[in-house]
Amino acid sequence: MAILQDTNFWVGIGFAVFMAIVWKAGAFSAFGTSLDARGERIARELQEATRLREEAEALLAEYEAKRRAAESEAKAIVRAAKTEAERLAQETEAKLNDFVARRTAAAEERIAQAENQAFADVRTAAAEAAVKAAELILRDSVSGKAGDAVLAQSIADVKSRLN
């Protein structure tokens, strides 16, 4: 009976009796129920987390699609703006070239008119100088009534030929 005097034996017996009382009181079933409830709660939280993750992925995909659509629209707008800017630049350049051509033509026309006017002025001045020179020469060489008639006729001839 040495076993009855061993403390380990009595600790084992006490533990077995304690476990029997706890089992009889239903602590194990409450513990199992508690674990089952906790497992169900964790499963519901996992289902909720899965649902939220799926919603987040759907939202992410939707926003990614919207972002890609916005980027492509922005690229289209930029392309259209570049095309419009190039068209406006070409149109402006054409208008500028036309303006310069018209101004050049007008300036050349004014220059031609000024040249013609200068030629006419020079011709008139030369004719007047020739008439005066002829008048002086004829006056010195011819005198009297016959000289005045020849002088008048000669001046008229020179004026008509030079103009």
Phi, psi and omega in degrees: 000032179286337180293329182288340180266356180279127181291329179295323179297315183288329175293319179295318179296317180297320179293320180295318179295316179299318181292325178294318180294316180296320180293319180293326180285347177090017180294325179292321178292322177294321178295318177295317178298317179298317179293321177296317179297317179295320178297317178296318179298317178296320178297317178297318179296322177294319177296318179296318179296320177296316179297316179295322178296318179296319177298317180296319178295321177296316178297319179298315179297319180297315181290327175296317178297318178296320179296316179297319178296318179294321178296317180292324177294320178296319178297319178296320179295318179296317178299316179297320179294319178296316180298316180295319179296318178296318179296316179295322179296317179294318180296317179295319178296319179296317179295319179296315178298319178296318179298314180297318180297317179295318179294321178296315180297318179295318179295317178297322178295318178295322178296317179297318178296319179295320177298314180298319179295319179296317177299318180294319179295318179296317180297318180295316180296321179294320179295317179295320179294320179294320180296316180295319180295316179296321179297317180294318181294315182291325180294320180289327186268329182242140179223162178093189181293318180296323179292321179294321180294315179295322180296315180296316179296317181295318179296317179296318179296315182294318179297316182292326181284323183281332180264000000 
